[in-house]
Amino acid sequence: MVHFVGAGPGDPELITVKGLKLIKEADIVIYAGSLVNAELLRACKSDAEIYDSKDMNLQEVLKVFEEAEKSGKNVVRLHTGDPSLYGAIREQMDWLKENGIDYDICPGVSSFSGAAAAIRKEYTLPGVTQTVIITRAEGRTPVPEKEKLSALAAHQSTMVIFLSATLSEKVWKELIAGGYPEDTPSAVVFRATWPDEEVVWTTLDKIPEAFQREEARRADGNMKQALIIVGRAIDDKTVYEYSKLYDREFVTCYRGKASSD
């Protein structure tokens, strides 16, 4: 049995109760060492086999799955954040299915949720936007033509951009070309929920400068976990409407219309 487990964005306390339980019970743990907080491995059994997938290719990971199945061992495949987002789990699950090996998925807290907590903002505001676009810039991994940043920018919604720390200049050029104003409120969140978390507030046109300053300041140059957030919803000055759900005049199946005072 293979359990795909979301490790959360960095803070080891942000793993789910179920995810931690699976780690404690696992005979084998394969974790994404370049992103997952190794503190979570303290929960492993003393005799658990631990593999760091940053040093492994897909075939090597699948080989561990195969040997575990033969030995009757259960495996936790520990992915950063929530494995449904940029987790590269489909190829693993397809192989498991083809080989008759059972698996399941334990969701986790995504870094885009961790970033929202870091900036203390709500991505969706009534009267401003009710949509969040989670995407990435095109680099060595291509994106479909209809999902180019310049095309997505037409929606003017909140956008959370993953895996694009080295492409910040491309990001701002494409978003502006697609329709976002240059002064659109933006934030770059470095290592959301980790002890060295940092938020840099900026505007869309100054995003590349934010990355350059942070890269120069960070001795390790570790920028992989940076998220770019763009949109009016994250600006304190944005005028928005109050939620209808909690409006005293708004009738729901749980609450009738309030009587006038």
Contacts in CASP RR format, 6 or more apart in sequence:
PFRMAT RR
TARGET T0000
AUTHOR 0000-0000-0000
METHOD contacts of the structure
MODEL  1
MVHFVGAGPGDPELITVKGLKLIKEADIVIYAGSLVNAELLRACKSDAEI
YDSKDMNLQEVLKVFEEAEKSGKNVVRLHTGDPSLYGAIREQMDWLKENG
IDYDICPGVSSFSGAAAAIRKEYTLPGVTQTVIITRAEGRTPVPEKEKLS
ALAAHQSTMVIFLSATLSEKVWKELIAGGYPEDTPSAVVFRATWPDEEVV
WTTLDKIPEAFQREEARRADGNMKQALIIVGRAIDDKTVYEYSKLYDREF
VTCYRGKASSD
1 74 0 8 1.000
1 75 0 8 1.000
1 101 0 8 1.000
1 102 0 8 1.000
1 103 0 8 1.000
1 104 0 8 1.000
2 65 0 8 1.000
2 68 0 8 1.000
2 74 0 8 1.000
2 75 0 8 1.000
2 76 0 8 1.000
2 77 0 8 1.000
2 92 0 8 1.000
2 96 0 8 1.000
2 101 0 8 1.000
2 102 0 8 1.000
2 103 0 8 1.000
2 104 0 8 1.000
3 19 0 8 1.000
3 22 0 8 1.000
3 26 0 8 1.000
3 74 0 8 1.000
3 75 0 8 1.000
3 76 0 8 1.000
3 77 0 8 1.000
3 103 0 8 1.000
3 104 0 8 1.000
3 105 0 8 1.000
3 106 0 8 1.000
4 77 0 8 1.000
4 79 0 8 1.000
4 83 0 8 1.000
4 89 0 8 1.000
4 92 0 8 1.000
4 93 0 8 1.000
4 103 0 8 1.000
4 104 0 8 1.000
4 105 0 8 1.000
4 106 0 8 1.000
5 15 0 8 1.000
5 19 0 8 1.000
5 22 0 8 1.000
5 23 0 8 1.000
5 76 0 8 1.000
5 77 0 8 1.000
5 78 0 8 1.000
5 79 0 8 1.000
5 83 0 8 1.000
5 105 0 8 1.000
5 106 0 8 1.000
5 108 0 8 1.000
6 15 0 8 1.000
6 16 0 8 1.000
6 19 0 8 1.000
6 78 0 8 1.000
6 79 0 8 1.000
6 80 0 8 1.000
6 81 0 8 1.000
6 82 0 8 1.000
6 83 0 8 1.000
6 106 0 8 1.000
6 107 0 8 1.000
6 108 0 8 1.000
6 109 0 8 1.000
7 15 0 8 1.000
7 31 0 8 1.000
7 32 0 8 1.000
7 36 0 8 1.000
7 37 0 8 1.000
7 40 0 8 1.000
7 78 0 8 1.000
7 79 0 8 1.000
7 80 0 8 1.000
7 81 0 8 1.000
7 108 0 8 1.000
8 14 0 8 1.000
8 15 0 8 1.000
8 80 0 8 1.000
8 81 0 8 1.000
8 82 0 8 1.000
8 108 0 8 1.000
8 109 0 8 1.000
8 110 0 8 1.000
8 111 0 8 1.000
8 193 0 8 1.000
9 80 0 8 1.000
9 81 0 8 1.000
9 109 0 8 1.000
9 110 0 8 1.000
9 111 0 8 1.000
9 113 0 8 1.000
9 114 0 8 1.000
9 115 0 8 1.000
9 192 0 8 1.000
9 193 0 8 1.000
9 194 0 8 1.000
10 36 0 8 1.000
10 37 0 8 1.000
10 80 0 8 1.000
10 81 0 8 1.000
10 111 0 8 1.000
10 191 0 8 1.000
10 192 0 8 1.000
10 193 0 8 1.000
10 194 0 8 1.000
11 37 0 8 1.000
11 193 0 8 1.000
11 194 0 8 1.000
12 37 0 8 1.000
12 39 0 8 1.000
12 40 0 8 1.000
14 109 0 8 1.000
14 114 0 8 1.000
14 193 0 8 1.000
15 23 0 8 1.000
15 40 0 8 1.000
15 108 0 8 1.000
15 109 0 8 1.000
16 106 0 8 1.000
16 107 0 8 1.000
16 108 0 8 1.000
16 109 0 8 1.000
18 106 0 8 1.000
19 106 0 8 1.000
19 108 0 8 1.000
20 40 0 8 1.000
20 43 0 8 1.000
22 76 0 8 1.000
22 106 0 8 1.000
23 29 0 8 1.000
23 40 0 8 1.000
23 41 0 8 1.000
23 43 0 8 1.000
23 44 0 8 1.000
23 76 0 8 1.000
23 78 0 8 1.000
24 43 0 8 1.000
24 44 0 8 1.000
24 45 0 8 1.000
25 45 0 8 1.000
25 74 0 8 1.000
26 44 0 8 1.000
26 45 0 8 1.000
26 48 0 8 1.000
26 74 0 8 1.000
26 75 0 8 1.000
26 76 0 8 1.000
27 45 0 8 1.000
27 48 0 8 1.000
27 49 0 8 1.000
27 68 0 8 1.000
27 72 0 8 1.000
27 73 0 8 1.000
27 74 0 8 1.000
27 75 0 8 1.000
28 48 0 8 1.000
28 49 0 8 1.000
28 50 0 8 1.000
28 51 0 8 1.000
28 64 0 8 1.000
28 68 0 8 1.000
28 73 0 8 1.000
28 74 0 8 1.000
28 75 0 8 1.000
28 76 0 8 1.000
29 41 0 8 1.000
29 44 0 8 1.000
29 48 0 8 1.000
29 49 0 8 1.000
29 50 0 8 1.000
29 51 0 8 1.000
29 75 0 8 1.000
29 76 0 8 1.000
29 78 0 8 1.000
30 50 0 8 1.000
30 51 0 8 1.000
30 52 0 8 1.000
30 53 0 8 1.000
30 56 0 8 1.000
30 61 0 8 1.000
30 64 0 8 1.000
30 75 0 8 1.000
30 76 0 8 1.000
30 77 0 8 1.000
30 78 0 8 1.000
31 38 0 8 1.000
31 40 0 8 1.000
31 41 0 8 1.000
31 50 0 8 1.000
31 51 0 8 1.000
31 52 0 8 1.000
31 53 0 8 1.000
31 78 0 8 1.000
32 53 0 8 1.000
32 54 0 8 1.000
32 78 0 8 1.000
32 79 0 8 1.000
32 80 0 8 1.000
33 52 0 8 1.000
33 53 0 8 1.000
33 54 0 8 1.000
34 54 0 8 1.000
34 224 0 8 1.000
35 80 0 8 1.000
35 224 0 8 1.000
35 225 0 8 1.000
36 78 0 8 1.000
36 79 0 8 1.000
36 80 0 8 1.000
37 194 0 8 1.000
40 78 0 8 1.000
41 50 0 8 1.000
44 50 0 8 1.000
51 61 0 8 1.000
51 64 0 8 1.000
53 61 0 8 1.000
58 91 0 8 1.000
58 92 0 8 1.000
61 77 0 8 1.000
61 92 0 8 1.000
62 92 0 8 1.000
62 95 0 8 1.000
64 75 0 8 1.000
65 75 0 8 1.000
65 92 0 8 1.000
65 95 0 8 1.000
65 96 0 8 1.000
65 101 0 8 1.000
66 99 0 8 1.000
66 101 0 8 1.000
68 74 0 8 1.000
68 75 0 8 1.000
69 99 0 8 1.000
69 101 0 8 1.000
77 89 0 8 1.000
77 92 0 8 1.000
79 87 0 8 1.000
79 89 0 8 1.000
80 87 0 8 1.000
80 111 0 8 1.000
81 108 0 8 1.000
81 109 0 8 1.000
81 110 0 8 1.000
81 111 0 8 1.000
82 107 0 8 1.000
82 108 0 8 1.000
82 109 0 8 1.000
82 110 0 8 1.000
83 89 0 8 1.000
83 105 0 8 1.000
83 107 0 8 1.000
83 108 0 8 1.000
84 105 0 8 1.000
84 107 0 8 1.000
85 110 0 8 1.000
85 112 0 8 1.000
85 134 0 8 1.000
85 162 0 8 1.000
86 136 0 8 1.000
86 162 0 8 1.000
86 163 0 8 1.000
89 105 0 8 1.000
93 103 0 8 1.000
96 102 0 8 1.000
96 103 0 8 1.000
97 103 0 8 1.000
111 162 0 8 1.000
111 192 0 8 1.000
111 193 0 8 1.000
111 225 0 8 1.000
111 227 0 8 1.000
112 132 0 8 1.000
112 134 0 8 1.000
112 160 0 8 1.000
112 162 0 8 1.000
112 227 0 8 1.000
114 189 0 8 1.000
114 192 0 8 1.000
114 193 0 8 1.000
115 160 0 8 1.000
115 187 0 8 1.000
115 189 0 8 1.000
115 192 0 8 1.000
115 227 0 8 1.000
115 229 0 8 1.000
116 122 0 8 1.000
116 123 0 8 1.000
117 192 0 8 1.000
117 193 0 8 1.000
118 189 0 8 1.000
118 192 0 8 1.000
118 193 0 8 1.000
118 197 0 8 1.000
118 199 0 8 1.000
119 187 0 8 1.000
119 189 0 8 1.000
119 199 0 8 1.000
119 229 0 8 1.000
119 234 0 8 1.000
121 233 0 8 1.000
121 234 0 8 1.000
122 233 0 8 1.000
123 129 0 8 1.000
123 132 0 8 1.000
123 158 0 8 1.000
123 160 0 8 1.000
123 233 0 8 1.000
123 234 0 8 1.000
124 130 0 8 1.000
124 131 0 8 1.000
124 132 0 8 1.000
124 158 0 8 1.000
124 233 0 8 1.000
125 233 0 8 1.000
125 238 0 8 1.000
125 240 0 8 1.000
125 241 0 8 1.000
126 240 0 8 1.000
126 241 0 8 1.000
126 242 0 8 1.000
126 243 0 8 1.000
126 244 0 8 1.000
127 240 0 8 1.000
127 241 0 8 1.000
128 232 0 8 1.000
128 233 0 8 1.000
128 238 0 8 1.000
128 240 0 8 1.000
129 156 0 8 1.000
129 157 0 8 1.000
129 158 0 8 1.000
129 231 0 8 1.000
129 232 0 8 1.000
129 233 0 8 1.000
130 157 0 8 1.000
131 155 0 8 1.000
131 157 0 8 1.000
131 158 0 8 1.000
132 157 0 8 1.000
132 158 0 8 1.000
132 159 0 8 1.000
132 160 0 8 1.000
133 152 0 8 1.000
133 155 0 8 1.000
133 157 0 8 1.000
133 158 0 8 1.000
133 159 0 8 1.000
133 160 0 8 1.000
134 160 0 8 1.000
134 162 0 8 1.000
135 143 0 8 1.000
135 147 0 8 1.000
135 149 0 8 1.000
135 152 0 8 1.000
135 159 0 8 1.000
135 160 0 8 1.000
135 161 0 8 1.000
135 162 0 8 1.000
136 143 0 8 1.000
136 161 0 8 1.000
136 162 0 8 1.000
136 163 0 8 1.000
136 164 0 8 1.000
137 143 0 8 1.000
137 149 0 8 1.000
137 161 0 8 1.000
137 163 0 8 1.000
137 164 0 8 1.000
137 167 0 8 1.000
137 170 0 8 1.000
137 171 0 8 1.000
137 174 0 8 1.000
138 148 0 8 1.000
138 149 0 8 1.000
138 167 0 8 1.000
138 170 0 8 1.000
139 167 0 8 1.000
139 170 0 8 1.000
141 163 0 8 1.000
145 151 0 8 1.000
148 174 0 8 1.000
149 161 0 8 1.000
149 170 0 8 1.000
149 171 0 8 1.000
149 174 0 8 1.000
149 175 0 8 1.000
149 178 0 8 1.000
150 174 0 8 1.000
150 175 0 8 1.000
150 177 0 8 1.000
150 178 0 8 1.000
151 178 0 8 1.000
152 159 0 8 1.000
153 159 0 8 1.000
153 174 0 8 1.000
153 175 0 8 1.000
153 176 0 8 1.000
153 177 0 8 1.000
153 178 0 8 1.000
153 179 0 8 1.000
153 180 0 8 1.000
154 178 0 8 1.000
154 179 0 8 1.000
156 179 0 8 1.000
156 180 0 8 1.000
156 231 0 8 1.000
156 232 0 8 1.000
157 231 0 8 1.000
158 229 0 8 1.000
158 230 0 8 1.000
158 231 0 8 1.000
158 233 0 8 1.000
158 234 0 8 1.000
159 175 0 8 1.000
159 228 0 8 1.000
159 229 0 8 1.000
159 230 0 8 1.000
159 231 0 8 1.000
160 227 0 8 1.000
160 228 0 8 1.000
160 229 0 8 1.000
161 171 0 8 1.000
161 227 0 8 1.000
161 228 0 8 1.000
161 229 0 8 1.000
161 230 0 8 1.000
162 227 0 8 1.000
164 170 0 8 1.000
164 171 0 8 1.000
164 228 0 8 1.000
165 211 0 8 1.000
165 223 0 8 1.000
165 224 0 8 1.000
165 226 0 8 1.000
166 223 0 8 1.000
168 207 0 8 1.000
168 208 0 8 1.000
168 210 0 8 1.000
168 211 0 8 1.000
168 228 0 8 1.000
169 208 0 8 1.000
171 207 0 8 1.000
171 228 0 8 1.000
172 204 0 8 1.000
172 205 0 8 1.000
172 207 0 8 1.000
172 208 0 8 1.000
175 184 0 8 1.000
175 204 0 8 1.000
175 230 0 8 1.000
176 182 0 8 1.000
176 204 0 8 1.000
176 205 0 8 1.000
180 204 0 8 1.000
180 230 0 8 1.000
180 231 0 8 1.000
181 204 0 8 1.000
182 203 0 8 1.000
182 204 0 8 1.000
182 205 0 8 1.000
183 203 0 8 1.000
183 204 0 8 1.000
183 205 0 8 1.000
184 203 0 8 1.000
184 204 0 8 1.000
184 230 0 8 1.000
184 231 0 8 1.000
184 232 0 8 1.000
185 201 0 8 1.000
185 203 0 8 1.000
185 230 0 8 1.000
185 231 0 8 1.000
185 232 0 8 1.000
185 234 0 8 1.000
185 235 0 8 1.000
185 238 0 8 1.000
186 201 0 8 1.000
186 202 0 8 1.000
186 203 0 8 1.000
186 204 0 8 1.000
186 206 0 8 1.000
186 207 0 8 1.000
186 228 0 8 1.000
186 229 0 8 1.000
186 230 0 8 1.000
186 231 0 8 1.000
186 234 0 8 1.000
187 199 0 8 1.000
187 200 0 8 1.000
187 201 0 8 1.000
187 202 0 8 1.000
187 228 0 8 1.000
187 229 0 8 1.000
187 234 0 8 1.000
188 199 0 8 1.000
188 200 0 8 1.000
188 202 0 8 1.000
188 207 0 8 1.000
188 210 0 8 1.000
188 211 0 8 1.000
188 214 0 8 1.000
188 226 0 8 1.000
188 227 0 8 1.000
188 228 0 8 1.000
188 229 0 8 1.000
189 197 0 8 1.000
189 198 0 8 1.000
189 199 0 8 1.000
189 200 0 8 1.000
189 226 0 8 1.000
189 227 0 8 1.000
189 229 0 8 1.000
190 196 0 8 1.000
190 197 0 8 1.000
190 198 0 8 1.000
190 199 0 8 1.000
190 200 0 8 1.000
190 214 0 8 1.000
190 218 0 8 1.000
190 223 0 8 1.000
190 225 0 8 1.000
190 226 0 8 1.000
191 197 0 8 1.000
191 198 0 8 1.000
191 222 0 8 1.000
191 225 0 8 1.000
191 226 0 8 1.000
192 225 0 8 1.000
192 227 0 8 1.000
194 225 0 8 1.000
198 214 0 8 1.000
200 210 0 8 1.000
200 213 0 8 1.000
200 214 0 8 1.000
202 209 0 8 1.000
202 210 0 8 1.000
204 230 0 8 1.000
207 228 0 8 1.000
211 223 0 8 1.000
211 226 0 8 1.000
214 223 0 8 1.000
214 226 0 8 1.000
215 221 0 8 1.000
215 223 0 8 1.000
232 238 0 8 1.000
233 240 0 8 1.000
244 250 0 8 1.000
245 252 0 8 1.000
248 257 0 8 1.000
248 258 0 8 1.000
249 257 0 8 1.000
249 258 0 8 1.000
251 257 0 8 1.000
END
